[in-house]
Amino acid sequence: MALDDILLEAEERMIKTEEVVQKEFAGVRTGKASPSLVENILVEVYGSNMRIRELAGITTPEARMIMIQPWDATTVHPIEKAIQKANLGLNPAVQGKLIRIVLPDLSTERRAEFVKVIKKMSEDGRVAIRHIRRDALEAIKKDAKDGGVTEDDVEKADQEVQKLTDQYIGKIDTHLAHKEKEIMTV
């Protein structure tokens, strides 16, 4: 595998890792309502587990309210139970064929808990980036060992991998700072 290919693959994997961290952050509650808070909750219906987004339309008609409108009226109560089981501190209220969730104010302690959660998510993202760096460096060494690559090229590729690693860890840290500010803002 050519050095350029190794670098491209490493960067693609780092981009995907950054996207995963961002999606995980979206599922963490702030003071505002967001469909991403509930869309991935698994509901046991039709003999299997399905995500709420596959079973219903999710909207936020107000800043502190989530409204879930199931496409099949028989799934209202299973969705309600799944939200309660998800342990997100949300209390769904069924009104006919609709489920309304009014977000309560977050206490300072709860906000601090959410900050701990996102810090762990970001650290997992950083670890994943470092694993990608390790894999890329191993591939570069293997390429060099197989021959056909100069020491200067290997050194340049190592520096490039480190630069990518620093860049994507920096991006994750930026997302973390933004999300932390969002959570702590009352």
N, C-alpha and C positions, 0 to 999 in steps of 0.2 A: 504494500500500500504506500502510495506517495505521501510525503510529508504534508503537502497541501490538503490531501484527502483526510488525513488524520486531524489536522487543524479544523477543517470544515465540519467534520463529524462531531468533534468536541464542542465547537461553538453551537451547532444545532441542538445537541443534548443540553447544553447550558441554557439555551433559550427556552427549551421545553421545561426545564427545572424551574426557571423563573416564572413561567406561566402557571405551573402547578402551585407554586407558593402564592401567587396572586389569587388563584381560584380558592385556595384554602382560606386566605385572608377574607375573601368576600363572604364566606360562611360564618364569620365571627361577627357577633352583634355589636353594633354601635348604637347611638341614640336614635338613629333613623331606621325606618322600615325599609327592607330590601327583599325582593323575591328570592335572592340567593340564600337567605337565612333558612328557608324551608324547602326549596326546590329539589334538593338531593336527599331528603328524608325518605327512607324506604317504607313502603306501605304494603302490608300483606293483603292482596286482593287477587281474585281469579286464580287462586292456587299457586301464586308466585309472589315474589317481591318486586314492586315497581316504584320508581321515584314519583314524587308528587307532581313534578313537571310533566310527567307522561300521562297523568290522570286528570289534570285540572289546569285551568287558567289561573295564574297568580298575578295579582295587581297590587299596587300600593296607592289607593285613592287619597290617602292623607299621609303626612310625614311620619306618623306614629301608628299606622294601621296597615295590616296585610289582609287582603281579601282573596280567598281561594274559592274558585267556582268549579267544582268537579263536573266533568262532561257526563258522567253517569251518576245519577242520584244515589244509587246503592253504595257508592264508595265514600259518601260523606262521613259516616261514623268510623270506618277503618282509617281514614285520613286523620280524623280528630284524635283517635287513639295513638296513632303513630307520632303525631306532633307532641302529645303529652309524654310518650315514652322517650322521645329524643332528648329530654332533660335539658332544654334550652332556656327554661324559665319562661316559656310562653304558655298562655292559657287560651286555647281556641274556644270560640263560642259559635255553636251551630244555630243558624237562623234559616230555617227552611232548607233550601238547596245550597246555601252559602255558608262558608266558614269565615268568621272574622277573628282576627288576632290583633288586639290592641297592645302595643308594646308599653310595658310599665317603665317608669324612670329607672335608670341603672344606679344602684348605690355605689359609693366610692369603692367598697370592698369588691363588688362584682366587676367593676371596671378594672381594678387591679388584677383580678383573676383572669380576665380576658387578655390583659397585656401579657401576663405570664404565658398564656396559651399561644399568642401570636409570636412571642419570643422563641418558644420551643419550635413552632412551625418554621420560623426563619432560620433557626440553627440547623434544623433538619435539611433545609434547602442549601445552606452553606456546606454541610457535610456531603450532600449529593454532588455539589459543584466540585468539591475536593476529590471525590471519587472519580469524577470525570477527568480531572486533571491527572490523577494517578494513572488511569487507563491510557490516556493520551501519551504520557511520558513513557510508559512501558512500551506502547506501540512504536514510538519514535526510537527507543533503544533497540527494539527488535529489528526495526528497519535498518538501523545503523549496523547492527551485528550481521545482518544478511548481506551487507555490502552495498556499494553503489552510492553511498551518501557520505559527504565530507563531514569532518568534525565541526567545521564552521556552520554548515547547514543544520546539524543536530543542535548546536548551541543556539542558533537563531530560532529554531522551532521550539526549544525548551523555553526561551524567553517569551515567545509569542503565546505559548500555552499559559504561562504564568500571568501574562498581561490579560488574557481572556478571563482567567480565574479571578483576578483582582477586579476586573470590570463587572463581572456578573455577581460577585459577592457584594460589591458596592451597590449594584442595582437592588439586590435583596434588602440590604440595609436601608436604602432609601425608601422602599416600599414599607418596611417595618416602621421607620420613623413616621411616615405619613399615616399609617394605620393606627399607630400608638396615639398620635395627636388626635385623630378622629375619635378614638375610643374615650380618651380622657376629656374631650371637649363636652362640657355640660350643656 
